[in-house]
Amino acid sequence: MLLIGAGLLIRSLYNLRQIDLGFRPEQVTLFHLSHNPQNPEPAALARVAREVRRRVKQIPDVQQASVSWLMLFGGADINAPLKIQDYTPVPDEVARSRFNAISPG
């Protein structure tokens, strides 16, 4: 059983490495920007995100840039209650959605 499980794990890892991500990861840079906004309103935060994205795109050799609210592969996410039209949850059933807001690019 142990050998079969190990073999399946190795095969799965190999298959994951073969997936086309749609970009070349060796040319991707991720960074975390932490700031203390003067105005925490959503519209003000969106302006900051647009300005950061604009400035990063001005760096020589940068082809694309995007902003996300949470760091990719950072282990955190945003979750919110999920309501499905014409569905009544059973008692104690809680549906939640997990998401991360990401800009174009």
Phi, psi and omega per residue, in radians:
M1 nan -0.740 -3.127
L2 -1.099 -0.730 3.128
L3 -1.152 -0.693 3.108
I4 -1.114 -0.793 3.108
G5 -1.068 -0.745 3.120
A6 -1.123 -0.723 3.118
G7 -1.092 -0.736 3.115
L8 -1.152 -0.671 3.101
L9 -1.099 -0.801 3.132
I10 -1.093 -0.745 3.125
R11 -1.104 -0.731 3.123
S12 -1.114 -0.753 3.109
L13 -1.103 -0.709 3.090
Y14 -1.076 -0.796 -3.137
N15 -1.098 -0.659 3.117
L16 -1.108 -0.622 3.139
R17 -1.236 -0.307 -3.110
Q18 -1.576 -0.126 -3.098
I19 -1.238 2.333 3.074
D20 -1.380 1.976 -3.108
L21 -1.390 -0.221 -3.101
G22 1.537 0.035 3.092
F23 -2.730 2.880 3.112
R24 -1.663 1.866 -3.034
P25 -1.089 -0.399 3.127
E26 -1.238 -0.189 3.116
Q27 -1.969 0.417 -3.132
V28 -1.979 2.360 3.072
T29 -2.090 2.252 3.058
L30 -1.945 2.453 3.023
F31 -2.563 2.695 -3.136
H32 -1.836 2.245 3.111
L33 -1.971 2.027 3.124
S34 -1.917 2.259 3.127
H35 -2.534 2.829 3.107
N36 -1.898 1.636 -3.032
P37 -1.145 2.454 3.068
Q38 -1.226 -0.566 -3.134
N39 -2.230 1.856 -3.085
P40 -1.455 0.172 3.118
E41 -1.147 2.561 -3.103
P42 -0.947 -0.709 -3.132
A43 -1.131 -0.677 3.126
A44 -1.203 -0.725 3.102
L45 -1.101 -0.670 3.111
A46 -1.118 -0.668 3.092
R47 -1.108 -0.739 3.105
V48 -1.069 -0.786 -3.136
A49 -1.072 -0.748 3.114
R50 -1.103 -0.700 -3.136
E51 -1.177 -0.735 3.092
V52 -1.061 -0.811 -3.141
R53 -1.063 -0.759 3.138
R54 -1.056 -0.777 -3.117
R55 -1.185 -0.697 3.117
V56 -1.120 -0.697 3.141
K57 -1.132 -0.359 3.126
Q58 -1.396 -0.201 3.133
I59 -1.195 2.316 -3.133
P60 -0.949 2.474 3.122
D61 1.291 -0.046 3.055
V62 -1.372 2.137 -3.127
Q63 -1.650 -0.661 -3.140
Q64 -2.473 2.707 3.069
A65 -2.611 2.514 3.039
S66 -2.495 2.839 -3.114
V67 -2.158 2.390 3.022
S68 -2.239 2.716 -3.109
W69 -1.343 -0.440 3.129
L70 -2.175 2.545 -3.128
M71 -1.182 2.283 3.101
L72 -1.032 2.315 -3.116
F73 1.083 0.374 -3.111
G74 -1.461 -0.132 3.103
G75 1.507 -0.025 3.120
A76 -1.973 2.792 3.039
D77 -2.689 3.016 3.078
I78 -1.852 2.350 3.073
N79 -2.311 2.649 -3.073
A80 -2.565 2.725 3.084
P81 -1.049 2.522 -3.113
L82 -2.047 2.194 3.083
K83 -2.018 2.255 -3.121
I84 -1.876 2.200 -3.102
Q85 -1.032 2.393 3.102
D86 1.103 0.419 3.070
Y87 -2.194 2.255 3.089
T88 -1.874 2.014 -3.138
P89 -1.165 2.617 3.054
V90 -1.257 2.798 -3.141
P91 -0.945 2.431 3.136
D92 1.219 0.116 3.088
E93 -1.534 2.205 3.119
V94 -2.152 2.090 3.081
A95 -1.730 2.302 -3.135
R96 -2.246 2.572 3.041
S97 -1.940 2.542 3.110
R98 -2.056 2.363 -3.085
F99 -2.714 2.926 3.039
N100 -2.484 2.184 3.116
A101 -1.363 2.222 -3.100
I102 -2.316 2.367 -3.141
S103 -1.332 2.895 3.018
P104 -1.092 2.843 3.057
G105 1.739 nan nan
